[in-house]
Amino acid sequence: MQVRTDQLAAHLAKGLKPLYVVHGDEPLLAQEAADAVRAAARAAGYTERKVFTVSGAHFDWSGLLGSSQAMSLFADRQLIEIRIPSGKPGKEGSDALQRYCQTLSDDVLTLIHLPRLDGQQLKSSWFTTLDGAGATVRVEPVDRRELPTWIARRLSAQGQQVAAGDEGQRTLAFFADRVEGNLLAAHQELQKLALLYPAGPLSYAQVEAAVLNVARYDVFKLGEAVLAGQVARALRMLDGLRAEGEAPVLVHWTLAEDIRAIKRVQDAMADGKPLPMALREQRVWGVKERLFERVLPALSSHDVAALVEGASVCDGIVKGLKHPDWPTDAWEALRRLALMLMQRVLPAPRDPRSMPLPLALRG
């Protein structure tokens, strides 16, 4: 049984399952989900707690199985937590987890912690057995588009809110820009606002004065921002990645791989393949699939050829070569490549003569 994080509180209030699995790579939301299960367990009388961490191939699975069957000496009920940081219990662990689910009792509530799982792991026999024995909570990251709503919801929970209308949206957007990719820091900034200001409305000036720039940028999200034509966000992400010490080679690979995929999909369509088939063949899924569907019709073969050439030149620059028409600094070259791609995916202005092309976009 799958339960969303926003449904977990209501689910727990209706009664407890014998087993809960929390999986995902968002630390704050995973922690909050696990805390909610622990609190419900304590309220239901599961007052003794045992924790097992599966580390390496030499974990004693027999000890875990024995512990789940042993009656507690100090309480009628016990909470057993199993942490599998790798997300891979191995063959012995897979068999043990399936046997464990066959012997669940009302005196033991089990909470299993797992990282983000891939499709193969989600279909494995051990995970499907866990899912059938209790409830699984999949912790999904909060993307940039959803972040202002998430912040507003958290502010409301602590009795605060931003102003209505455009001013409030600007305040939430500012907050989101400062904490993107770092929900733990976002949580801390929200707590800070609760301490600094009383319940009620918050002005843009109050939020600006209190919220630090604690954003953490994911290099693989950069490509999504570029393909979406989010110029300010993409440039901010490039600056953030540079400040965080990210390798320019990895940033270039991310942008160049998107450009190469666009070229391969365009070539496949030229050979008569429909767009959905071409995207599947190039393994373009999820958010990227929707972005490709939007930008491909706007790109001519000349546009794509120019982007491929630009990616090739930029590749040499990030590896120490020089080009007479390009910046010598690797990050400036990456900035130009990103702007070249964004120029071609953004809608053309109504009167191009009124918007001169920036130098960084020419060529």
N, C-alpha and C positions, 0 to 999 in steps of 0.2 A: 504494500500500500504506500503510495507516494503522497507526501504532505508538503505543501509549499511553506516557506518560512513565515509568510504572513498569515498562514492558517494554523500554525503550530499551537498558539495559545488556546484558540477555540477547540482544537482537537484534544489537547491535554485536559481541558476542563470537562470533557465528556467522559473521561476514563482513560486509563493507561493500557497500552499494548505491552506485551512481555519483552519486546525488543525494539530498539530505535537505532537507526544508522544515520549519522550526519556526515555528508561527504561534500567536499568543495574546497577551493583554495582562497576563500575570502575569510581571513582570520576573525574579524569582528563578528560577522554574521554567524560563522560556525560556532564561535564561543557563546554568543547569545542563545543560539538554538540549544546547545548542550546545557547551558545554565538553566534554561526553561525546563528541560527534561529533568535535571537534577532537583530543581525546586519542587516540581510536581511529585517526584519520587519521594522526597523527604516528607511532603505533606501527606502522602499515602502510607507512610510508615516504613519506607525503605531507608533505615537510618544507618546501616553499616555499609561502608563503601570499600571496594577493592579495585585496584587499577592494574591492568596488565599491558605492557608495551611490547609489541612484536618487533624485535630488532634482530635482523639477520636470520640465517637458516637454522639456528640452533635454539630457537624458542621452544620451551617445554609446553606443547599443546596439551599433553596429558594432564599437566598441573592445572591448566585452565578448566578442562573438562571436569576434573575432580572437584575443583573449588565450586563450580556451579551446582554440584550435587550435594555438597557438604552443608549441613544445617549450621547456621550462625550460632556462635556461643553467646553473643551479646544482644542479639535482636532477632525478632521473628522474620524480618525480611532484609535482603541486602541488595545493593546496587553494584553491579559488576561493569566496569568500563574496560573496553578493549581498544587499544590504540594501535593502528597499523599505518605508520607514517609513509611507507612506500606504496601502499595501496595494493601490494602483491603478497598475499599470504603464502604462495607456493602450493605445491601439490598436497603436502602434508597438512598445511593450514586450511586449504580448501576442503579437504575431507573432514578435518576437525570442526570447522565452522558448520558444515552441513549436519554432522552428528550432534553438535551443540544445539542446533535448532530443533532436533527431534526430542530433546529432553528438557525443554523449557518448562518452568514451573511458576506458580503464582507467587512463590516466596522469593524469586529472583527477578529483578528487572535489569536488562542488559542495554548498555549504551556503547555503540561502536563508532569510533572516529576514523574517517578515511579522508585522503586528499581528493582532489578532482580526479575522476575516473574517465577513461576513454570509452569509446563505444564497445570495444571488445570486452573490457572489464565489466561494463554494465550488463552484458549478455552472458557473463560467465555463470556456471552452475552455482558457485558459492554465493554470488551476489543475488541472483534470483531467488535462492533459498532464503537469504536474509530478508529480502523484500517481502516474500510471502509469509514469513513468520511474524512480522511486525510492521513497522512504518519506517520509510526512508525519507530523509529530509535533504533535498539537494540544494546546496548553497550556491546561488548564482551571483556573480559579481554585478555591481551596479554600474552600468555604463554611463557615459557623459550625458547622454540625452535624458536619462532617468534621474540623474543626480539632483537637480533642483527640486523635483517632487519629493525625493527621499529626504532631503534636508528640511523641506517644509513640514513633512510629516513628523520628523524628529523634533523640530521646534515646537510644533503643536502639542506633542506629548509632554513637553516640559513647560507648557503654558505660555509659549511665546509665538509670535508670528511676524512676518514682514508686512509692509504696507500693501494695500490692494493695488491692482493695476500695474502700469509699466514700471513704477518705482520698485515695487516688490519683486517683479520679474528680474529687474536689473540687479537687485540685491542678491537674489538667489543665484543668478548667473555669476556674479562676482565671487560668491562663496564657493560655488562649484569649481570655478577656475582655480581657486587656491588649494583645493583639497582633492582634485581629480586623481584617481588611482590610489588613494590612500585613505580608506574608510576608517581605519583606526585613528588617524590624525583628525579626520572629520568629526568623529565621535568626541575626541578631546576638545576640539574647538567649540562644539555644541555645548559641552559641559561648561566650558569657560564662559560662554554667553549667559548660561543660566546663573553663574556665580556673579558676573559683572552687572547684569541688568535684571530688574524685576520682571515678573510675568506681565505680558502685554505686548504691544507692538514694538518692533525694532526698526530703527531707521537705517538707511544705507550707510550713513556716517558711523553709526555705532558698530555695525558689522565690519566695515572697512578698518576701523581702528583696532578691532579685537582679533580678527582672523589673520593668522600668519599664512605665508605662502609655503605650504607643505605638500604640494602636489608631487606625485610620483608618476612618471610617464612610462608606458609600455611601448617599446619600439614597434611591436606588431600592431598596435592601435594607430600608429602614425599613418600607415597606408590607408586605413579606413577614413581618417580625417582628410587626407589628400584627395582620395577618390570622391569624397562627399563635397569637395570644394570649400571646406571650412578653413579659409586662409588664415585667419587670426589664430585659431586653435592649432593648426598644423605648425605654424611658425613658432608658437609658444612651446609646443612639444619638442621641436628641434632644439630650441634654446635650453629647455629643461634637460633633455637627453645629453646635451653637451656639458651642462653644468654637473650632471650626475656621473660624468666620466664614461659614458657609453662609447663603444668602439665605432668610429665612423664606417668601418667596413661592414658591420652588421646593419647599420642604418641604411647604407647604400644597398645592401643585398635585399632588404625589405622593399624599398622603392623599386629597384630594378626587377625583382621577381614579379611584382604587379604589372610592370610594363611588359615584360616578356610574356606573361599570361594573357594580357590584352592582345598582343601580337599573335599568339597562337590561336586564340579564340577567333580573332578576326580572319585569320587564314582559313580556319576550319569553316567559318561561315561563307567565305568566298568559294570554297569547294562544294557548297550546297548543303552543309549540315545546319540544322536549326540551332538557334542560340542555346536552348536548354541542354541539348545533347553536347554541344561544344563546351559548355561550362562544366558539365559532369566529367567529360573526358580530361579536362584540365584540373579537376579536383578543386573547383571554385565553389565553396559552400557558404551557407549562412549569410552574414552581413555582407561579405564580399560579393556573393552571388547577386544580391539585390543592387549593390552599387555598380557591378559590371553591367547589369541589365539596363541601368540608367545611362551610363556614360558611353557604352559602345556605339549606340546609334549616332552619337555626336562626334565621333572620331573618324576622320577620313584616313585612308591608307597613308597619305602624306604626313598627317599628324603623328600617326604611330611610328612611321619611319624616323621622324625627327626625334621622337621620344627615345627610341631604341638607340639612336646615335648619341643623344645626350647622356643616356645611362652608361654607354660605353666610354665616353669621354670622362664622365664623373668617376667611373671605376678606376681609371688611370690616376686621376688626381688624388683619390683617397689612398692610393698605394704609392704616392710620392712623385708621380709624373707631373708634367706641366703641359698646359695647352694655351696658345696665345689668346684665345677668345674667352677663356674661362678664368674664374678666380683661382689663385694658387692655394688658398686655404681650403682644406677638405670640407669643413662645415659650411663655408660660404658656397662651395660647389654643390653640396647637398641641398642647401636652401634654394639655389637656382633650379636644380632638377625638380624639386617639389613644386616650385612656382610654375615651371614649364608645364607640368602635368595638370596642375590646378587651372591654369589659364585655358587649357583645352577642354576641361570637363565643365567649367562654369558656363552658364548661358551667356551668349554674346549680348553686349549692351545694345539698346535700341539705336543709338547714334554713336557708332564707334569713333567718329571724329571728335566727340566731346570727351572721350576717355583715352588719352594717349597711353600707349603701351609702355609699362615700366621697362627700363633697360635690362633688368634681370630676366625679363620674360622674352626678350627678342631672340630670334635665331631658331 
